[in-house]
């Protein structure tokens, strides 16, 4: 005898919602209800509800939607999703890719053309100031509700703003988190030896001193073990800005405030010198052959190989390290808040609509479809070992077993989600700078931080050179214009209480 399973209230509500949706011809009602019976009404509503509900408001998309994505990170999974998107909306998608390192140049060139190379595309939020004039405010095409915007974690909602308007929405949430090996940090013999040497208990570091001490303690080249790993090549900006922000917070300053109210750079001072000195010191706790030019992918790989005790890194590190298919230390991974008072959110990815697009409605539909909770969770879960994309929605952390199915049984998913939620709810966060010329400011920072790391310049010399180039960039982009844009950024930090 077959036992009928009683519907939950959530399933009943979702089924009622699906029954009342006007599909606008984008998907047959029979197919919609078939999916509800196979996958569950709630999951089906999460996948199709927002797109179908917004179809009448935004207007039906006409023609193929061209979507630009950086190669390697998103392209594989989105190609799998293309068929489902066509079934859901009746719209074809063409994917166009560009190298991650050339994202700025290729996107800006395409945005300036008369004919759009792509309708929707991904970009780093700190490019918003440069791309802003060429992006379409999302609410001019559809509603933020259709993008499930309220589910996005607060700090990520505050990115991608240009002249007071939201021109992008996150599809990859980056923040710094501490990933450590429990087999080392919770080993009784290691704990006893650490206590004897440093005079306090071994644990996940809560401040700079503890971070430095634990990194030193576990650096054992003869055993092919190192105490830390930080990027010192292309993404050097992210790790230096973390040191700068945390050093400023320690002193009660407005952490990460790179300019004063007249756009004069604030870099040659004790705080910035301390930050750069600390950043350089961390290289002594990394493999000597890689320390001066550590790429992000190599840094991740040596952690997966079991050669590193801890990593203060983006959230892709713990997700990958806990995956037994790509990590040798998967059974020993735990997370803790990043050392320091401030939650730092460098890079990440957003998706926006090109102003020169002739199919903005189709572009909005594509973005809305990706942003529906069921799809967004799959985005994070299914790209796991391919691209290690990072969660950006609170629902992903509230239901970690569905977002991180590979780690649910071990308990890692709950640990990762709990720590991430606390970081995102922090009263102190650093929103990445995103004003016109940010790419040039960051390029100067990357170049001169690397000079200091490799010993080509002292910290003070590197910071002075950085300041001089910052001034040149500000003049090129027009100081008065830069003052206005930076003031908007400063007010965002102030109004949200992050600098209080």
C-alpha positions as a LaTeX table, in Angstrom:
\begin{tabular}{lrrr}
\hline
Residue & $x$ (\AA) & $y$ (\AA) & $z$ (\AA) \\
\hline
Unk1 & 0.00 & 0.00 & 0.00 \\
Unk2 & 1.42 & 3.36 & $-1.03$ \\
Unk3 & 1.55 & 5.95 & 1.75 \\
Unk4 & 0.69 & 9.45 & 0.65 \\
Unk5 & 3.02 & 12.10 & 1.99 \\
Unk6 & 1.26 & 15.06 & 3.56 \\
Unk7 & 2.11 & 18.41 & 1.96 \\
Unk8 & 3.84 & 20.98 & 4.16 \\
Unk9 & 2.39 & 24.47 & 4.47 \\
Unk10 & 5.27 & 25.78 & 2.37 \\
Unk11 & 4.53 & 23.28 & $-0.42$ \\
Unk12 & 0.81 & 24.09 & $-0.35$ \\
Unk13 & 1.53 & 27.83 & $-0.53$ \\
Unk14 & 3.99 & 27.34 & $-3.40$ \\
Unk15 & 1.53 & 25.16 & $-5.32$ \\
Unk16 & $-1.18$ & 27.81 & $-4.93$ \\
Unk17 & 1.24 & 30.47 & $-6.18$ \\
Unk18 & 2.22 & 28.38 & $-9.21$ \\
Unk19 & $-1.41$ & 27.69 & $-10.03$ \\
Unk20 & $-2.14$ & 31.43 & $-10.15$ \\
Unk21 & 0.91 & 32.55 & $-12.16$ \\
Unk22 & 0.32 & 33.99 & $-15.62$ \\
Unk23 & 3.07 & 32.26 & $-17.62$ \\
Unk24 & 2.81 & 34.77 & $-20.50$ \\
Unk25 & 3.55 & 31.87 & $-22.83$ \\
Unk26 & 7.11 & 31.54 & $-21.49$ \\
Unk27 & 6.51 & 27.96 & $-20.30$ \\
Unk28 & 3.47 & 25.74 & $-20.66$ \\
Unk29 & 1.31 & 25.36 & $-17.57$ \\
Unk30 & 1.50 & 21.59 & $-18.02$ \\
Unk31 & 5.32 & 21.70 & $-17.92$ \\
Unk32 & 5.27 & 24.04 & $-14.94$ \\
Unk33 & 3.05 & 21.70 & $-12.93$ \\
Unk34 & 5.02 & 18.64 & $-14.08$ \\
Unk35 & 8.15 & 20.19 & $-12.61$ \\
Unk36 & 6.27 & 20.98 & $-9.41$ \\
Unk37 & 5.37 & 17.30 & $-9.02$ \\
Unk38 & 8.90 & 16.06 & $-9.79$ \\
Unk39 & 11.05 & 18.66 & $-8.03$ \\
Unk40 & 8.58 & 20.00 & $-5.49$ \\
Unk41 & 6.38 & 23.08 & $-5.69$ \\
Unk42 & 8.64 & 25.21 & $-3.49$ \\
Unk43 & 11.75 & 24.50 & $-5.57$ \\
Unk44 & 9.87 & 25.11 & $-8.81$ \\
Unk45 & 8.44 & 28.38 & $-7.53$ \\
Unk46 & 11.95 & 29.45 & $-6.47$ \\
Unk47 & 13.26 & 28.69 & $-9.95$ \\
Unk48 & 10.48 & 30.12 & $-12.11$ \\
Unk49 & 8.33 & 32.29 & $-9.88$ \\
Unk50 & 10.32 & 35.51 & $-10.05$ \\
Unk51 & 10.96 & 35.30 & $-13.78$ \\
Unk52 & 7.37 & 34.52 & $-14.66$ \\
Unk53 & 6.01 & 37.05 & $-12.20$ \\
Unk54 & 8.20 & 39.81 & $-13.63$ \\
Unk55 & 7.65 & 38.88 & $-17.27$ \\
Unk56 & 4.56 & 41.02 & $-17.61$ \\
Unk57 & 6.12 & 43.98 & $-15.83$ \\
Unk58 & 9.42 & 43.96 & $-17.71$ \\
Unk59 & 8.03 & 42.95 & $-21.06$ \\
Unk60 & 8.86 & 39.79 & $-22.97$ \\
Unk61 & 12.46 & 39.53 & $-24.15$ \\
Unk62 & 12.95 & 39.79 & $-27.88$ \\
Unk63 & 15.71 & 37.80 & $-29.53$ \\
Unk64 & 18.79 & 36.13 & $-28.17$ \\
Unk65 & 20.38 & 37.41 & $-24.95$ \\
Unk66 & 24.15 & 37.80 & $-25.12$ \\
Unk67 & 25.74 & 37.14 & $-21.72$ \\
Unk68 & 29.40 & 37.95 & $-21.04$ \\
Unk69 & 31.26 & 35.97 & $-18.36$ \\
Unk70 & 34.88 & 35.59 & $-17.36$ \\
Unk71 & 36.14 & 32.30 & $-18.74$ \\
Unk72 & 36.61 & 29.35 & $-16.45$ \\
Unk73 & 34.57 & 30.57 & $-13.51$ \\
Unk74 & 30.95 & 30.64 & $-14.64$ \\
Unk75 & 30.83 & 29.52 & $-18.24$ \\
Unk76 & 30.64 & 25.71 & $-17.68$ \\
Unk77 & 27.66 & 25.75 & $-15.35$ \\
Unk78 & 25.75 & 28.46 & $-17.19$ \\
Unk79 & 25.96 & 26.51 & $-20.40$ \\
Unk80 & 24.20 & 23.72 & $-18.54$ \\
Unk81 & 21.59 & 26.19 & $-17.30$ \\
Unk82 & 20.99 & 27.64 & $-20.80$ \\
Unk83 & 18.53 & 24.93 & $-21.75$ \\
Unk84 & 16.50 & 25.46 & $-18.58$ \\
Unk85 & 16.51 & 29.22 & $-19.09$ \\
Unk86 & 15.16 & 28.75 & $-22.62$ \\
Unk87 & 12.42 & 26.48 & $-21.26$ \\
Unk88 & 11.58 & 28.99 & $-18.55$ \\
Unk89 & 11.56 & 32.13 & $-20.70$ \\
Unk90 & 11.48 & 31.10 & $-24.33$ \\
Unk91 & 14.73 & 33.02 & $-24.83$ \\
Unk92 & 18.01 & 31.76 & $-26.23$ \\
Unk93 & 21.29 & 32.68 & $-24.51$ \\
Unk94 & 24.66 & 33.14 & $-26.18$ \\
Unk95 & 27.63 & 33.08 & $-23.83$ \\
Unk96 & 30.67 & 35.21 & $-24.61$ \\
Unk97 & 33.77 & 34.84 & $-22.45$ \\
Unk98 & 36.78 & 36.97 & $-21.61$ \\
Unk99 & 39.87 & 36.17 & $-19.51$ \\
Unk100 & 39.59 & 37.03 & $-15.83$ \\
Unk101 & 42.68 & 39.23 & $-15.94$ \\
Unk102 & 41.34 & 41.22 & $-18.92$ \\
Unk103 & 37.86 & 41.74 & $-17.50$ \\
Unk104 & 38.30 & 45.50 & $-17.10$ \\
Unk105 & 39.74 & 46.31 & $-20.53$ \\
Unk106 & 37.48 & 44.04 & $-22.55$ \\
Unk107 & 34.31 & 45.08 & $-20.73$ \\
Unk108 & 35.00 & 48.81 & $-20.88$ \\
Unk109 & 35.83 & 48.60 & $-24.58$ \\
Unk110 & 32.63 & 46.69 & $-25.29$ \\
Unk111 & 30.51 & 49.12 & $-23.25$ \\
Unk112 & 31.78 & 52.06 & $-25.29$ \\
Unk113 & 30.78 & 50.59 & $-28.66$ \\
Unk114 & 27.66 & 51.68 & $-30.54$ \\
Unk115 & 26.54 & 48.07 & $-30.86$ \\
Unk116 & 26.59 & 45.99 & $-27.70$ \\
Unk117 & 28.87 & 42.97 & $-27.59$ \\
Unk118 & 26.74 & 41.59 & $-24.77$ \\
Unk119 & 23.50 & 42.50 & $-23.02$ \\
Unk120 & 24.31 & 41.26 & $-19.51$ \\
Unk121 & 27.82 & 40.67 & $-18.19$ \\
Unk122 & 29.77 & 40.08 & $-15.00$ \\
Unk123 & 32.32 & 42.41 & $-13.41$ \\
Unk124 & 34.12 & 43.15 & $-10.17$ \\
Unk125 & 32.19 & 45.63 & $-8.01$ \\
Unk126 & 35.20 & 47.91 & $-7.67$ \\
Unk127 & 34.82 & 48.63 & $-11.40$ \\
Unk128 & 31.37 & 50.13 & $-10.84$ \\
Unk129 & 32.75 & 53.67 & $-10.83$ \\
Unk130 & 34.32 & 53.18 & $-14.26$ \\
Unk131 & 31.48 & 51.16 & $-15.78$ \\
Unk132 & 28.67 & 53.18 & $-14.17$ \\
Unk133 & 28.11 & 55.64 & $-17.05$ \\
Unk134 & 27.70 & 52.69 & $-19.41$ \\
Unk135 & 25.41 & 50.56 & $-17.21$ \\
Unk136 & 21.62 & 50.57 & $-17.03$ \\
Unk137 & 20.12 & 51.14 & $-13.56$ \\
Unk138 & 18.37 & 47.84 & $-12.90$ \\
Unk139 & 15.13 & 49.42 & $-11.72$ \\
Unk140 & 14.72 & 51.12 & $-15.10$ \\
Unk141 & 14.14 & 47.66 & $-16.59$ \\
Unk142 & 12.51 & 45.68 & $-13.77$ \\
Unk143 & 12.11 & 45.67 & $-10.01$ \\
Unk144 & 14.71 & 44.74 & $-7.43$ \\
Unk145 & 12.06 & 42.46 & $-5.92$ \\
Unk146 & 12.18 & 40.38 & $-9.11$ \\
Unk147 & 15.89 & 39.90 & $-8.39$ \\
Unk148 & 15.14 & 38.65 & $-4.86$ \\
Unk149 & 17.29 & 41.56 & $-3.76$ \\
Unk150 & 16.23 & 41.56 & $-0.11$ \\
Unk151 & 17.71 & 38.06 & 0.33 \\
Unk152 & 21.20 & 39.32 & $-0.55$ \\
Unk153 & 23.43 & 39.85 & 2.50 \\
Unk154 & 23.48 & 43.52 & 3.52 \\
Unk155 & 27.13 & 44.33 & 2.65 \\
Unk156 & 26.69 & 42.86 & $-0.84$ \\
Unk157 & 23.53 & 44.92 & $-1.37$ \\
Unk158 & 25.58 & 48.06 & $-0.74$ \\
Unk159 & 27.99 & 47.41 & $-3.60$ \\
Unk160 & 27.43 & 48.22 & $-7.31$ \\
Unk161 & 25.93 & 51.65 & $-6.70$ \\
Unk162 & 26.64 & 54.46 & $-9.17$ \\
Unk163 & 25.32 & 57.97 & $-8.52$ \\
Unk164 & 22.76 & 56.59 & $-6.09$ \\
Unk165 & 21.40 & 53.90 & $-8.40$ \\
Unk166 & 21.89 & 50.14 & $-8.31$ \\
Unk167 & 23.58 & 49.13 & $-11.56$ \\
Unk168 & 24.62 & 45.59 & $-10.65$ \\
Unk169 & 23.65 & 42.66 & $-8.48$ \\
Unk170 & 26.04 & 40.14 & $-6.92$ \\
Unk171 & 26.49 & 36.65 & $-8.32$ \\
Unk172 & 29.57 & 35.73 & $-6.27$ \\
Unk173 & 30.13 & 36.92 & $-2.72$ \\
Unk174 & 33.72 & 37.27 & $-1.56$ \\
Unk175 & 34.72 & 37.98 & 2.03 \\
Unk176 & 37.77 & 37.06 & 4.08 \\
Unk177 & 37.40 & 34.14 & 6.48 \\
Unk178 & 39.90 & 32.08 & 8.48 \\
Unk179 & 40.35 & 28.50 & 7.32 \\
Unk180 & 42.41 & 26.34 & 9.66 \\
Unk181 & 43.36 & 22.70 & 10.09 \\
Unk182 & 41.82 & 21.25 & 13.23 \\
Unk183 & 44.34 & 18.38 & 13.24 \\
Unk184 & 47.04 & 20.98 & 13.94 \\
Unk185 & 45.25 & 23.69 & 15.93 \\
Unk186 & 43.42 & 21.20 & 18.18 \\
Unk187 & 46.26 & 18.72 & 18.60 \\
Unk188 & 47.08 & 18.44 & 22.37 \\
Unk189 & 50.84 & 18.30 & 21.81 \\
Unk190 & 50.77 & 21.34 & 19.52 \\
Unk191 & 48.61 & 23.21 & 22.01 \\
Unk192 & 51.04 & 22.45 & 24.85 \\
Unk193 & 54.07 & 23.54 & 22.80 \\
Unk194 & 52.39 & 26.75 & 21.69 \\
Unk195 & 51.38 & 27.66 & 25.25 \\
Unk196 & 54.95 & 27.14 & 26.41 \\
Unk197 & 56.41 & 29.33 & 23.65 \\
Unk198 & 53.90 & 32.21 & 23.46 \\
Unk199 & 52.26 & 32.22 & 26.87 \\
Unk200 & 48.64 & 31.87 & 25.75 \\
Unk201 & 46.38 & 29.14 & 24.36 \\
Unk202 & 46.56 & 28.05 & 20.74 \\
Unk203 & 43.42 & 28.80 & 18.76 \\
Unk204 & 42.09 & 30.48 & 15.65 \\
Unk205 & 43.68 & 33.99 & 15.73 \\
Unk206 & 41.49 & 36.90 & 16.76 \\
Unk207 & 44.00 & 39.71 & 16.19 \\
Unk208 & 47.23 & 40.50 & 14.36 \\
Unk209 & 49.54 & 39.27 & 17.11 \\
Unk210 & 47.83 & 35.88 & 17.27 \\
Unk211 & 47.77 & 35.62 & 13.47 \\
Unk212 & 51.50 & 36.33 & 13.29 \\
Unk213 & 52.35 & 33.99 & 16.18 \\
Unk214 & 50.36 & 31.03 & 14.87 \\
Unk215 & 51.84 & 31.54 & 11.39 \\
Unk216 & 55.35 & 31.52 & 12.86 \\
Unk217 & 54.64 & 28.52 & 15.07 \\
Unk218 & 53.49 & 26.26 & 12.24 \\
Unk219 & 56.19 & 27.29 & 9.75 \\
Unk220 & 58.38 & 24.19 & 9.50 \\
Unk221 & 60.14 & 24.07 & 6.11 \\
Unk222 & 61.88 & 20.80 & 6.94 \\
Unk223 & 58.44 & 19.20 & 7.30 \\
Unk224 & 57.08 & 21.02 & 4.21 \\
Unk225 & 54.58 & 22.83 & 6.44 \\
Unk226 & 53.95 & 26.58 & 6.52 \\
Unk227 & 51.97 & 28.81 & 8.85 \\
Unk228 & 50.08 & 30.95 & 6.35 \\
Unk229 & 49.43 & 31.69 & 2.71 \\
Unk230 & 48.55 & 35.06 & 1.19 \\
Unk231 & 48.50 & 36.22 & $-2.41$ \\
Unk232 & 51.47 & 38.38 & $-3.41$ \\
Unk233 & 50.91 & 38.59 & $-7.18$ \\
Unk234 & 47.89 & 39.72 & $-9.23$ \\
Unk235 & 45.35 & 39.92 & $-6.36$ \\
Unk236 & 47.86 & 41.48 & $-3.97$ \\
Unk237 & 45.47 & 44.41 & $-3.44$ \\
Unk238 & 42.96 & 42.30 & $-1.51$ \\
Unk239 & 45.47 & 41.08 & 1.06 \\
Unk240 & 47.18 & 44.44 & 1.54 \\
Unk241 & 43.83 & 46.25 & 1.95 \\
Unk242 & 42.89 & 43.73 & 4.64 \\
Unk243 & 46.08 & 44.57 & 6.55 \\
Unk244 & 45.43 & 48.31 & 6.07 \\
Unk245 & 41.81 & 48.09 & 7.19 \\
Unk246 & 42.57 & 45.99 & 10.28 \\
Unk247 & 45.51 & 48.23 & 11.30 \\
Unk248 & 43.25 & 51.29 & 11.05 \\
Unk249 & 40.48 & 49.65 & 13.07 \\
Unk250 & 42.97 & 48.78 & 15.83 \\
Unk251 & 43.69 & 52.51 & 16.21 \\
Unk252 & 40.05 & 53.56 & 16.13 \\
Unk253 & 40.45 & 55.26 & 12.75 \\
Unk254 & 38.09 & 55.26 & 9.79 \\
Unk255 & 39.63 & 52.08 & 8.47 \\
Unk256 & 40.39 & 51.88 & 4.78 \\
Unk257 & 39.74 & 55.58 & 4.15 \\
Unk258 & 42.22 & 56.03 & 1.28 \\
Unk259 & 41.54 & 59.75 & 0.68 \\
Unk260 & 40.56 & 62.81 & 2.65 \\
Unk261 & 37.57 & 64.99 & 1.74 \\
Unk262 & 39.61 & 66.74 & $-0.99$ \\
Unk263 & 40.78 & 63.45 & $-2.48$ \\
Unk264 & 44.29 & 63.80 & $-1.10$ \\
Unk265 & 45.65 & 60.29 & $-0.56$ \\
Unk266 & 46.13 & 59.13 & 3.05 \\
Unk267 & 48.82 & 56.51 & 2.62 \\
Unk268 & 52.13 & 57.82 & 3.97 \\
Unk269 & 51.40 & 57.42 & 7.68 \\
Unk270 & 52.13 & 55.05 & 10.55 \\
Unk271 & 49.02 & 52.98 & 9.94 \\
Unk272 & 49.77 & 52.25 & 6.27 \\
Unk273 & 53.47 & 51.64 & 6.97 \\
Unk274 & 52.54 & 49.19 & 9.72 \\
Unk275 & 50.11 & 47.42 & 7.38 \\
Unk276 & 52.68 & 47.04 & 4.61 \\
Unk277 & 55.38 & 45.91 & 7.06 \\
Unk278 & 52.99 & 43.26 & 8.39 \\
Unk279 & 52.05 & 42.13 & 4.91 \\
Unk280 & 55.70 & 41.70 & 4.00 \\
Unk281 & 56.37 & 39.83 & 7.26 \\
Unk282 & 53.74 & 37.23 & 6.38 \\
Unk283 & 55.79 & 36.16 & 3.37 \\
Unk284 & 58.39 & 34.70 & 5.77 \\
Unk285 & 55.79 & 32.12 & 6.84 \\
Unk286 & 55.16 & 30.90 & 3.27 \\
Unk287 & 57.21 & 28.64 & 0.93 \\
Unk288 & 60.29 & 30.69 & 0.05 \\
Unk289 & 60.15 & 29.84 & $-3.65$ \\
Unk290 & 56.61 & 31.23 & $-3.93$ \\
Unk291 & 56.41 & 33.88 & $-1.22$ \\
Unk292 & 57.31 & 36.90 & $-3.37$ \\
Unk293 & 54.92 & 36.08 & $-6.20$ \\
Unk294 & 52.22 & 33.77 & $-4.81$ \\
Unk295 & 49.33 & 33.42 & $-7.31$ \\
Unk296 & 45.83 & 32.90 & $-5.92$ \\
Unk297 & 45.33 & 29.50 & $-7.59$ \\
Unk298 & 48.71 & 28.17 & $-6.42$ \\
Unk299 & 48.07 & 29.43 & $-2.89$ \\
Unk300 & 44.82 & 27.53 & $-2.81$ \\
Unk301 & 46.42 & 24.40 & $-4.22$ \\
Unk302 & 49.24 & 24.18 & $-1.68$ \\
Unk303 & 46.65 & 24.47 & 1.10 \\
Unk304 & 44.66 & 21.61 & $-0.46$ \\
Unk305 & 47.88 & 19.58 & $-0.54$ \\
Unk306 & 48.26 & 19.89 & 3.23 \\
Unk307 & 51.28 & 22.22 & 3.16 \\
Unk308 & 49.64 & 25.14 & 5.05 \\
Unk309 & 48.21 & 25.30 & 8.58 \\
Unk310 & 45.82 & 28.24 & 8.08 \\
Unk311 & 44.65 & 30.70 & 5.45 \\
Unk312 & 43.07 & 34.10 & 5.93 \\
Unk313 & 41.44 & 34.02 & 2.50 \\
Unk314 & 38.30 & 34.39 & 0.46 \\
Unk315 & 35.50 & 31.94 & 1.22 \\
Unk316 & 36.45 & 29.74 & $-1.73$ \\
Unk317 & 39.35 & 28.42 & 0.37 \\
Unk318 & 37.35 & 26.61 & 3.07 \\
Unk319 & 34.78 & 25.38 & 0.55 \\
Unk320 & 37.49 & 23.81 & $-1.58$ \\
Unk321 & 39.61 & 22.59 & 1.31 \\
Unk322 & 36.62 & 20.69 & 2.72 \\
Unk323 & 35.92 & 18.95 & $-0.59$ \\
Unk324 & 37.54 & 15.47 & $-0.57$ \\
Unk325 & 37.56 & 15.33 & $-4.37$ \\
Unk326 & 40.17 & 18.11 & $-4.57$ \\
Unk327 & 41.66 & 18.36 & $-1.05$ \\
Unk328 & 43.87 & 16.03 & 0.96 \\
Unk329 & 42.90 & 17.70 & 4.25 \\
Unk330 & 39.14 & 17.71 & 3.76 \\
Unk331 & 38.38 & 15.90 & 7.03 \\
Unk332 & 40.28 & 18.43 & 9.14 \\
Unk333 & 38.91 & 21.78 & 7.97 \\
Unk334 & 37.22 & 24.33 & 10.21 \\
Unk335 & 36.37 & 28.01 & 9.84 \\
Unk336 & 36.64 & 30.96 & 12.20 \\
Unk337 & 36.16 & 34.70 & 11.76 \\
Unk338 & 38.99 & 36.44 & 9.96 \\
Unk339 & 41.51 & 37.92 & 12.41 \\
Unk340 & 40.81 & 41.58 & 13.12 \\
Unk341 & 37.66 & 43.56 & 13.89 \\
Unk342 & 36.45 & 44.24 & 10.36 \\
Unk343 & 34.73 & 42.07 & 7.77 \\
Unk344 & 36.57 & 42.75 & 4.51 \\
Unk345 & 34.85 & 42.07 & 1.18 \\
Unk346 & 37.38 & 42.41 & $-1.66$ \\
Unk347 & 36.38 & 41.70 & $-5.26$ \\
Unk348 & 33.44 & 39.32 & $-5.74$ \\
Unk349 & 31.43 & 39.47 & $-8.95$ \\
Unk350 & 28.31 & 41.32 & $-9.97$ \\
Unk351 & 26.14 & 41.21 & $-13.07$ \\
Unk352 & 24.76 & 44.26 & $-14.84$ \\
Unk353 & 23.06 & 45.35 & $-18.04$ \\
Unk354 & 24.94 & 47.24 & $-20.74$ \\
Unk355 & 23.45 & 50.64 & $-21.57$ \\
Unk356 & 24.11 & 49.98 & $-25.27$ \\
Unk357 & 22.14 & 46.72 & $-25.18$ \\
Unk358 & 19.18 & 46.46 & $-27.53$ \\
Unk359 & 17.66 & 43.66 & $-25.45$ \\
Unk360 & 17.62 & 45.01 & $-21.90$ \\
Unk361 & 14.42 & 43.13 & $-21.05$ \\
Unk362 & 16.07 & 39.87 & $-22.04$ \\
Unk363 & 19.17 & 40.78 & $-20.05$ \\
Unk364 & 17.05 & 41.50 & $-16.97$ \\
Unk365 & 15.25 & 38.18 & $-17.37$ \\
Unk366 & 18.57 & 36.35 & $-17.52$ \\
Unk367 & 19.81 & 38.06 & $-14.36$ \\
Unk368 & 16.49 & 37.52 & $-12.58$ \\
Unk369 & 16.49 & 33.84 & $-13.47$ \\
Unk370 & 19.99 & 33.41 & $-12.05$ \\
Unk371 & 19.01 & 35.27 & $-8.88$ \\
Unk372 & 16.07 & 33.04 & $-7.96$ \\
Unk373 & 16.95 & 31.21 & $-4.76$ \\
Unk374 & 16.84 & 27.67 & $-6.15$ \\
Unk375 & 19.07 & 28.58 & $-9.08$ \\
Unk376 & 21.43 & 30.65 & $-6.97$ \\
Unk377 & 21.92 & 27.75 & $-4.56$ \\
Unk378 & 22.64 & 25.40 & $-7.45$ \\
Unk379 & 25.08 & 27.95 & $-8.82$ \\
Unk380 & 27.15 & 27.71 & $-5.66$ \\
Unk381 & 26.71 & 23.97 & $-5.10$ \\
Unk382 & 27.14 & 22.66 & $-8.64$ \\
Unk383 & 30.17 & 24.77 & $-9.55$ \\
Unk384 & 31.84 & 23.62 & $-6.38$ \\
Unk385 & 34.94 & 21.82 & $-7.60$ \\
Unk386 & 35.06 & 23.76 & $-10.86$ \\
Unk387 & 35.13 & 27.37 & $-9.81$ \\
Unk388 & 34.42 & 27.52 & $-6.06$ \\
Unk389 & 31.94 & 30.37 & $-6.42$ \\
Unk390 & 31.00 & 31.98 & $-3.13$ \\
Unk391 & 27.53 & 32.43 & $-1.58$ \\
Unk392 & 26.02 & 35.91 & $-1.45$ \\
Unk393 & 22.45 & 35.28 & $-0.27$ \\
Unk394 & 21.31 & 34.81 & 3.32 \\
Unk395 & 19.13 & 31.87 & 2.28 \\
Unk396 & 22.31 & 30.07 & 1.23 \\
Unk397 & 23.65 & 30.34 & 4.78 \\
Unk398 & 20.26 & 29.62 & 6.35 \\
Unk399 & 20.03 & 26.29 & 4.51 \\
Unk400 & 23.68 & 25.20 & 4.31 \\
Unk401 & 22.96 & 21.53 & 3.68 \\
Unk402 & 21.39 & 22.37 & 0.30 \\
Unk403 & 23.99 & 24.97 & $-0.63$ \\
Unk404 & 26.97 & 22.84 & 0.39 \\
Unk405 & 25.76 & 19.23 & 0.02 \\
Unk406 & 29.30 & 17.83 & $-0.18$ \\
Unk407 & 30.04 & 19.02 & 3.34 \\
Unk408 & 26.68 & 18.64 & 5.07 \\
Unk409 & 27.34 & 15.25 & 6.65 \\
Unk410 & 30.69 & 16.23 & 8.18 \\
Unk411 & 29.23 & 19.32 & 9.86 \\
Unk412 & 31.47 & 21.65 & 7.90 \\
Unk413 & 28.52 & 23.23 & 6.10 \\
Unk414 & 26.98 & 24.40 & 9.37 \\
Unk415 & 30.33 & 25.69 & 10.65 \\
Unk416 & 31.05 & 27.59 & 7.43 \\
Unk417 & 27.55 & 29.07 & 7.25 \\
Unk418 & 27.49 & 30.14 & 10.90 \\
Unk419 & 30.84 & 31.92 & 10.75 \\
Unk420 & 29.97 & 33.57 & 7.41 \\
Unk421 & 26.65 & 34.87 & 8.75 \\
Unk422 & 28.37 & 36.41 & 11.77 \\
Unk423 & 30.90 & 38.13 & 9.51 \\
Unk424 & 28.18 & 39.50 & 7.23 \\
Unk425 & 26.17 & 40.73 & 10.23 \\
Unk426 & 29.18 & 42.50 & 11.73 \\
Unk427 & 28.82 & 46.12 & 12.77 \\
Unk428 & 32.15 & 46.77 & 11.06 \\
Unk429 & 32.61 & 45.97 & 7.38 \\
Unk430 & 34.75 & 47.35 & 4.59 \\
Unk431 & 32.99 & 48.00 & 1.29 \\
Unk432 & 35.45 & 47.89 & $-1.59$ \\
Unk433 & 36.15 & 51.30 & $-3.13$ \\
Unk434 & 34.30 & 51.79 & $-6.44$ \\
Unk435 & 34.83 & 55.26 & $-7.90$ \\
Unk436 & 35.95 & 56.37 & $-11.38$ \\
Unk437 & 39.60 & 55.46 & $-11.86$ \\
Unk438 & 39.54 & 52.63 & $-9.30$ \\
Unk439 & 41.32 & 50.33 & $-11.74$ \\
Unk440 & 44.20 & 52.82 & $-11.98$ \\
Unk441 & 44.34 & 53.36 & $-8.21$ \\
Unk442 & 44.42 & 49.60 & $-7.64$ \\
Unk443 & 47.07 & 49.10 & $-10.33$ \\
Unk444 & 49.35 & 51.56 & $-8.52$ \\
Unk445 & 48.69 & 49.80 & $-5.23$ \\
Unk446 & 49.42 & 46.37 & $-6.71$ \\
Unk447 & 52.68 & 47.52 & $-8.35$ \\
Unk448 & 54.14 & 49.26 & $-5.32$ \\
Unk449 & 53.02 & 46.74 & $-2.71$ \\
Unk450 & 54.82 & 44.09 & $-4.76$ \\
Unk451 & 57.94 & 46.28 & $-4.80$ \\
Unk452 & 57.86 & 46.39 & $-1.00$ \\
Unk453 & 57.22 & 42.66 & $-0.67$ \\
Unk454 & 60.17 & 41.79 & $-2.90$ \\
Unk455 & 62.51 & 44.24 & $-1.16$ \\
Unk456 & 62.82 & 46.64 & $-4.09$ \\
Unk457 & 61.53 & 49.46 & $-1.88$ \\
Unk458 & 60.91 & 50.15 & 1.77 \\
Unk459 & 57.32 & 50.38 & 2.92 \\
Unk460 & 57.55 & 54.17 & 3.13 \\
Unk461 & 59.12 & 54.46 & $-0.35$ \\
Unk462 & 56.42 & 52.24 & $-1.85$ \\
Unk463 & 53.64 & 54.24 & $-0.20$ \\
Unk464 & 55.10 & 57.57 & $-1.33$ \\
Unk465 & 55.23 & 56.34 & $-4.93$ \\
Unk466 & 51.68 & 55.09 & $-4.56$ \\
Unk467 & 50.49 & 58.48 & $-3.28$ \\
Unk468 & 52.12 & 60.31 & $-6.19$ \\
Unk469 & 50.37 & 58.08 & $-8.71$ \\
Unk470 & 47.06 & 58.39 & $-6.85$ \\
Unk471 & 47.33 & 62.16 & $-7.25$ \\
Unk472 & 48.02 & 61.84 & $-10.97$ \\
Unk473 & 44.98 & 59.58 & $-11.42$ \\
Unk474 & 42.76 & 61.98 & $-9.49$ \\
Unk475 & 43.81 & 64.87 & $-11.71$ \\
Unk476 & 43.23 & 62.86 & $-14.88$ \\
Unk477 & 39.70 & 61.98 & $-13.78$ \\
Unk478 & 39.00 & 65.56 & $-12.54$ \\
Unk479 & 39.41 & 66.24 & $-8.83$ \\
Unk480 & 35.98 & 67.83 & $-8.35$ \\
Unk481 & 34.29 & 64.85 & $-9.98$ \\
Unk482 & 36.34 & 62.45 & $-7.86$ \\
Unk483 & 35.49 & 64.35 & $-4.67$ \\
Unk484 & 31.80 & 63.90 & $-5.42$ \\
Unk485 & 32.06 & 60.18 & $-6.12$ \\
Unk486 & 34.28 & 59.46 & $-3.14$ \\
Unk487 & 31.94 & 61.41 & $-0.87$ \\
Unk488 & 29.09 & 59.12 & $-1.96$ \\
Unk489 & 31.24 & 56.13 & $-1.05$ \\
Unk490 & 32.19 & 57.66 & 2.31 \\
Unk491 & 28.55 & 58.42 & 3.12 \\
Unk492 & 27.63 & 54.81 & 2.38 \\
Unk493 & 30.15 & 53.68 & 4.98 \\
Unk494 & 28.99 & 56.30 & 7.48 \\
Unk495 & 25.22 & 55.93 & 7.00 \\
Unk496 & 25.42 & 52.16 & 7.49 \\
Unk497 & 27.35 & 52.58 & 10.72 \\
Unk498 & 30.47 & 50.82 & 9.54 \\
Unk499 & 32.69 & 53.71 & 10.58 \\
Unk500 & 30.91 & 54.45 & 13.86 \\
\hline
\end{tabular}
